[in-house]
Amino acid sequence: MELLAEVEALYARYAELLDEGPLAQWPSLFVEEGSYRAVTRENVDRGWPLALMLCESRASMEDRVYAIENLVLTIPRRVRHVVSGLTIKEEAMRFIVSANFVMFETLEGGSTTCFSAGRYRDVLVRDSEGAIKFLDKTSIADAALISNSLVIPL
């Protein structure tokens, strides 16, 4: 039960940072060599390595955050992540975690829409201080197409 509580807290913090900020703290949820990728179910099913978003280290996540906060010109938006159905398997000092996700988006002056829904397939590890962090986070979107630009990670 303690492990479940730790993992749930990590996923809650993940959603909170992406939805409410500060976005600059999002990379801190990953170990230094951690990776993040957003892919579509179609690409996974066909074995295609194509990613909608790919960050191969915490440093590349920090670059992504900098671009979102300082360079990217997009319509102002609010996002809301909902995570459910966590499953955890322990394998050789790693935790294999799956969960459902839904991400809603509200563009300034518009209505709220379901931006994406899918499944997380993640690998978590304990860092040198014993905290659980993401080693590999994969967001698999059910739809083959994203209706707007993918700015905030899924």
Contacts in CASP RR format, 6 or more apart in sequence:
PFRMAT RR
TARGET T0000
AUTHOR 0000-0000-0000
METHOD contacts of the structure
MODEL  1
MELLAEVEALYARYAELLDEGPLAQWPSLFVEEGSYRAVTRENVDRGWPL
ALMLCESRASMEDRVYAIENLVLTIPRRVRHVVSGLTIKEEAMRFIVSAN
FVMFETLEGGSTTCFSAGRYRDVLVRDSEGAIKFLDKTSIADAALISNSL
VIPL
3 88 0 8 1.000
3 90 0 8 1.000
3 95 0 8 1.000
4 86 0 8 1.000
4 88 0 8 1.000
6 132 0 8 1.000
7 86 0 8 1.000
7 88 0 8 1.000
7 95 0 8 1.000
7 97 0 8 1.000
7 124 0 8 1.000
7 132 0 8 1.000
8 86 0 8 1.000
10 29 0 8 1.000
10 124 0 8 1.000
10 132 0 8 1.000
10 133 0 8 1.000
10 134 0 8 1.000
11 83 0 8 1.000
11 86 0 8 1.000
11 99 0 8 1.000
12 83 0 8 1.000
13 29 0 8 1.000
14 26 0 8 1.000
14 29 0 8 1.000
14 81 0 8 1.000
14 83 0 8 1.000
14 134 0 8 1.000
15 81 0 8 1.000
15 82 0 8 1.000
15 83 0 8 1.000
17 23 0 8 1.000
17 25 0 8 1.000
17 26 0 8 1.000
17 29 0 8 1.000
18 26 0 8 1.000
18 79 0 8 1.000
18 81 0 8 1.000
18 152 0 8 1.000
18 153 0 8 1.000
19 78 0 8 1.000
19 79 0 8 1.000
19 80 0 8 1.000
19 81 0 8 1.000
23 65 0 8 1.000
23 68 0 8 1.000
23 69 0 8 1.000
23 152 0 8 1.000
24 62 0 8 1.000
24 65 0 8 1.000
24 69 0 8 1.000
26 61 0 8 1.000
26 65 0 8 1.000
26 153 0 8 1.000
27 58 0 8 1.000
27 61 0 8 1.000
27 62 0 8 1.000
27 65 0 8 1.000
28 58 0 8 1.000
29 133 0 8 1.000
29 134 0 8 1.000
30 36 0 8 1.000
30 58 0 8 1.000
30 61 0 8 1.000
30 133 0 8 1.000
30 134 0 8 1.000
30 135 0 8 1.000
30 137 0 8 1.000
31 58 0 8 1.000
31 125 0 8 1.000
31 127 0 8 1.000
31 133 0 8 1.000
31 134 0 8 1.000
31 135 0 8 1.000
32 57 0 8 1.000
32 58 0 8 1.000
33 57 0 8 1.000
33 58 0 8 1.000
33 135 0 8 1.000
34 56 0 8 1.000
34 57 0 8 1.000
34 58 0 8 1.000
34 134 0 8 1.000
34 135 0 8 1.000
34 136 0 8 1.000
34 137 0 8 1.000
35 54 0 8 1.000
35 55 0 8 1.000
35 56 0 8 1.000
35 57 0 8 1.000
35 135 0 8 1.000
35 136 0 8 1.000
35 137 0 8 1.000
36 53 0 8 1.000
36 54 0 8 1.000
36 55 0 8 1.000
36 61 0 8 1.000
36 134 0 8 1.000
36 137 0 8 1.000
36 138 0 8 1.000
36 139 0 8 1.000
36 153 0 8 1.000
37 51 0 8 1.000
37 53 0 8 1.000
37 54 0 8 1.000
37 55 0 8 1.000
37 137 0 8 1.000
37 138 0 8 1.000
37 139 0 8 1.000
38 51 0 8 1.000
38 52 0 8 1.000
38 53 0 8 1.000
38 54 0 8 1.000
38 138 0 8 1.000
38 139 0 8 1.000
38 141 0 8 1.000
38 150 0 8 1.000
38 153 0 8 1.000
38 154 0 8 1.000
39 50 0 8 1.000
39 51 0 8 1.000
39 52 0 8 1.000
39 138 0 8 1.000
39 139 0 8 1.000
39 140 0 8 1.000
39 141 0 8 1.000
40 52 0 8 1.000
40 140 0 8 1.000
40 141 0 8 1.000
40 142 0 8 1.000
40 143 0 8 1.000
40 144 0 8 1.000
40 145 0 8 1.000
41 118 0 8 1.000
41 140 0 8 1.000
41 141 0 8 1.000
41 142 0 8 1.000
41 143 0 8 1.000
41 144 0 8 1.000
42 48 0 8 1.000
42 144 0 8 1.000
43 49 0 8 1.000
43 50 0 8 1.000
43 51 0 8 1.000
44 140 0 8 1.000
52 141 0 8 1.000
52 146 0 8 1.000
52 150 0 8 1.000
53 64 0 8 1.000
53 150 0 8 1.000
53 153 0 8 1.000
53 154 0 8 1.000
54 60 0 8 1.000
55 61 0 8 1.000
55 63 0 8 1.000
55 64 0 8 1.000
64 153 0 8 1.000
68 151 0 8 1.000
68 152 0 8 1.000
72 151 0 8 1.000
74 149 0 8 1.000
74 151 0 8 1.000
75 107 0 8 1.000
75 108 0 8 1.000
76 107 0 8 1.000
76 108 0 8 1.000
77 105 0 8 1.000
77 106 0 8 1.000
77 107 0 8 1.000
77 108 0 8 1.000
77 151 0 8 1.000
77 152 0 8 1.000
78 105 0 8 1.000
78 106 0 8 1.000
79 103 0 8 1.000
79 104 0 8 1.000
79 105 0 8 1.000
79 106 0 8 1.000
79 115 0 8 1.000
79 152 0 8 1.000
80 103 0 8 1.000
80 104 0 8 1.000
80 105 0 8 1.000
80 106 0 8 1.000
80 112 0 8 1.000
81 101 0 8 1.000
81 102 0 8 1.000
81 103 0 8 1.000
81 154 0 8 1.000
82 101 0 8 1.000
82 102 0 8 1.000
82 103 0 8 1.000
82 104 0 8 1.000
83 99 0 8 1.000
83 100 0 8 1.000
83 101 0 8 1.000
83 120 0 8 1.000
84 99 0 8 1.000
84 100 0 8 1.000
84 101 0 8 1.000
85 98 0 8 1.000
85 99 0 8 1.000
85 100 0 8 1.000
86 97 0 8 1.000
86 98 0 8 1.000
86 99 0 8 1.000
87 97 0 8 1.000
87 98 0 8 1.000
87 99 0 8 1.000
88 95 0 8 1.000
88 96 0 8 1.000
88 97 0 8 1.000
89 95 0 8 1.000
89 96 0 8 1.000
89 97 0 8 1.000
90 96 0 8 1.000
93 125 0 8 1.000
93 126 0 8 1.000
94 123 0 8 1.000
94 124 0 8 1.000
94 125 0 8 1.000
94 135 0 8 1.000
95 123 0 8 1.000
95 124 0 8 1.000
95 125 0 8 1.000
95 132 0 8 1.000
96 121 0 8 1.000
96 122 0 8 1.000
96 123 0 8 1.000
97 120 0 8 1.000
97 121 0 8 1.000
97 122 0 8 1.000
97 123 0 8 1.000
97 124 0 8 1.000
98 119 0 8 1.000
98 120 0 8 1.000
98 121 0 8 1.000
98 122 0 8 1.000
99 119 0 8 1.000
99 120 0 8 1.000
99 122 0 8 1.000
100 117 0 8 1.000
100 118 0 8 1.000
100 119 0 8 1.000
100 120 0 8 1.000
101 116 0 8 1.000
101 117 0 8 1.000
101 118 0 8 1.000
101 119 0 8 1.000
101 120 0 8 1.000
101 139 0 8 1.000
101 154 0 8 1.000
102 114 0 8 1.000
102 116 0 8 1.000
102 117 0 8 1.000
102 118 0 8 1.000
103 114 0 8 1.000
103 115 0 8 1.000
103 116 0 8 1.000
103 117 0 8 1.000
103 152 0 8 1.000
103 154 0 8 1.000
104 112 0 8 1.000
104 113 0 8 1.000
104 114 0 8 1.000
104 115 0 8 1.000
105 112 0 8 1.000
105 113 0 8 1.000
105 115 0 8 1.000
105 148 0 8 1.000
106 112 0 8 1.000
106 113 0 8 1.000
107 148 0 8 1.000
113 147 0 8 1.000
115 146 0 8 1.000
115 147 0 8 1.000
115 148 0 8 1.000
116 141 0 8 1.000
116 142 0 8 1.000
116 143 0 8 1.000
116 146 0 8 1.000
116 154 0 8 1.000
117 141 0 8 1.000
117 142 0 8 1.000
117 143 0 8 1.000
118 139 0 8 1.000
118 140 0 8 1.000
118 141 0 8 1.000
118 142 0 8 1.000
118 154 0 8 1.000
119 140 0 8 1.000
119 142 0 8 1.000
120 137 0 8 1.000
120 138 0 8 1.000
120 139 0 8 1.000
120 140 0 8 1.000
121 138 0 8 1.000
121 140 0 8 1.000
122 134 0 8 1.000
122 136 0 8 1.000
122 137 0 8 1.000
122 138 0 8 1.000
123 134 0 8 1.000
123 135 0 8 1.000
123 136 0 8 1.000
123 137 0 8 1.000
124 132 0 8 1.000
124 133 0 8 1.000
124 134 0 8 1.000
124 135 0 8 1.000
125 132 0 8 1.000
125 133 0 8 1.000
125 135 0 8 1.000
126 132 0 8 1.000
126 133 0 8 1.000
127 133 0 8 1.000
139 153 0 8 1.000
139 154 0 8 1.000
141 154 0 8 1.000
END
